[in-house]
Amino acid sequence: MRTRNKQATREAISAAALRLALEKGPEGLALVRVRDIAEAAGVAPRTYNNYFSSREEAICAFQADQARRLGRALSARPAGEPLDEAVVAAAIEVFADPEPDRGGLKMIMSTPSLQGEALKAFAMAEEPLALAIAERVGDDADELRPAVLAAAVAGAVRVAGRHWLDSTDPQPFAEVLDEALRQVMRPGTLAPSAEPALTRPALTRPARRS
């Protein structure tokens, strides 16, 4: 119960911060004060400071929480589901259900300081996603392949978001995300029974001439 209450408070503060920034217009971020955010969220400024160290962190908290959920969502997919299908389904569940708020996402992806905070959130999410991928295909946790694939998935999600925002007649975000992820997730990707796609003979140094 305490964990749920803390998460609800975190989400309320984040939603208030984003709403106030959007209401202030193009320069909204610079005009939003901690006291205003706390009041809009129904908490004390001290409570705000217990959860967030900056306005940027507060505004991007929802995206950060989404990114951290991706590894757990993948682990929860049926064990026999192919990796490519499992990753796409998990990402759509986390990032596209419900449909993202276009105004909020546009502010985050067009404001340099918010872009940096969002990138940090995705970077933090790569490790748990890589661990979930490694566990699913039987790789060791420190192998390179799952880490590279996790980074590619995170990048595909970001690119899908930009593409969706840039479109004048956008498809549902779930369809855009599905298309983007299938550029990096092919059928049989890291299948447990497959040999590594990039396996090569070990290189040897040529003997020195005397």
N, C-alpha and C positions, 0 to 999 in steps of 0.2 A: 504494500500500500504506500509506504514511504517513497519507494522508487517511482511509482506511478505519479504520485503527487509532485515529486521533483521534476519529472519529465513534463507534466502538464504546466508547471510554472515556467519552465524553460521555453516551451512552445508558445505560451502566452506572451512572454517578453519578446521573443523573436518576431511573432506576428505583429505586435504593437510597433516594434522598431521599423519593420518594413512598411507597415501601413502609414506611419507618420512620414517616413522618407518619401514615399510616393505622393502623399498629400502636399508636400512642400514643393514639388516640381523638380525640374532638372538638377537644381543645386540642393536638393532636399537633404542629402546625407549630411552636409556641413551645417545645416540649420537645425538638426534634431539634437536635443540635449538629453542627457541621461535622466534628468528629473521628469522630462516629458514622457519618455518611454516608460519609466516606472509607474507614473500616474495612469497612463493609458492601459497598462497591464494590470493595474490594481495591486501593485506591490510597492514596498519602500525602496528608495534608491540604494540602500545597503543590500537589500535582497538582489537587486539587479547586479551589483558588483560581485556578489557571491557566485553568479552564474557566468558573467561575461566580463572580459577585460577591455572591450572596445565596442563601438557601434557596429563596425564591420563584422565582428564575430557574432554579434547578436542577430544581425540581418541575415547572415548566411547560415545560421544554426540549423534551419530546416534542411538545407542542402547537405550540410555536414552530417546530420543524422541519417538522411537518406543514403549517402555514400557509405556510411559505416554499416548500414543494414544489408548491403548487397551480398557480402560474404555469408551472412546468416541465411539470407533468402536462397542462395545457391545450395547451401548445406541441407536446406529443408526440401529440396526438389526430390522426386522419386529416384531411388538408387539406380534403377535400370534405364533412366532417361539419358540419351546421348548428351555429351557435354555441350555441344553447340545449342541444342534445344533448351537445355537446362539454364544456360547462361542468359539466353535471350528472354526466356520466360521470367527468370528472376529479376532481370533488369527492368522489364516492362512492369512487373508487379511493384517494384520499388519506386521507379521514376515516372511512370505514366498512369498510375492508378491511385488517386485521381489525376486528371489532366493538369499539368503545371499551370500556375498563374502567369500569363504572358507578361503582364506589367511588372511583376516582381522579378521574374527571370530576366527580362530585358534590362532592368536597372542593374542587376548583379553583373550581367555579362557586358555592360557598357560603361561601368564605373571602374577605373583601374584598381582602386584599393579593394573593392568588392571582388573583382576578378581574382586578385591575389589570394584573398581569403577562401574563395571557392576552390581554387587550385590546390590550396593547402589541404582542404577537406578531402578532395579526391586522392591526393597523394597519401593521406593517412589511411584511406580505404583500400589501397592497393594490397597491402600486406595481408589483411584478413581475407580478401578475395583470392589472392594467390594461394593461401593456405587451404581454402575451401576447394580450389581447383586441384591442388596437389593431392589432397585427401581423396577426391573423387576419382582421380585417374591412377592413384597408387604411386605417385612420385614422392621423393623425399621433400621435406619442407624447404630445404635450402637449394633445390635445383633451379636452374635458370629459366626453364621453359614456362612454368606456371607464373613466375614473376613478370616475364615479358608479356604473356597473354593478359594478365591482370591489368598491366599498364595500357595495353592496346584497347581493352574493353573500356577502361576509364576514359581514354581519349575519344573513343567512338561515342560515348554518351555526351561528352562536351560538344563534339562536332555536331551531333544530332540536334542539340539544343540551339546552337547558332543557326543551323540551317532552318529549323522550325521558326525561329524568330524572324529570319530574313525573308521568309516566304510571304507574299501578299495574299495568297489563298491557301493557308496551310492545311495539310492533312492532319488527322488526329496525331498527337505526338507519339502514341504507341506505334503507329505505322512508320513514322520517320525513324524512330529508335530501332525498330525491327530491321529496317533496311540498312541502317548504319552498322549495326552489330554484325549483320551477316557479311559485311565486307571483311571482318576479321575472324568471325566464327564460321568455319566451313564444316560440313558433315565429316565426322571422323577426326576432328581436331583433338589432338592429344588423347586419342582413344587408348584405353588401358592395354589392348592387345597389339597396338601398332608400334613399330619401331620409330624412334625419334626421326622426324623429317629431315633434320639437319645433321645426322650422324655422318662423320667423315673420318677417314683414316688419320691417325695422329701424325702431325708434321714432325719431321726430323731435320735437324740442322745439317747442312752440308759439311763434310769434313774439310778442315782447313788444309790449304796447300802449304807444303813446307818450302 
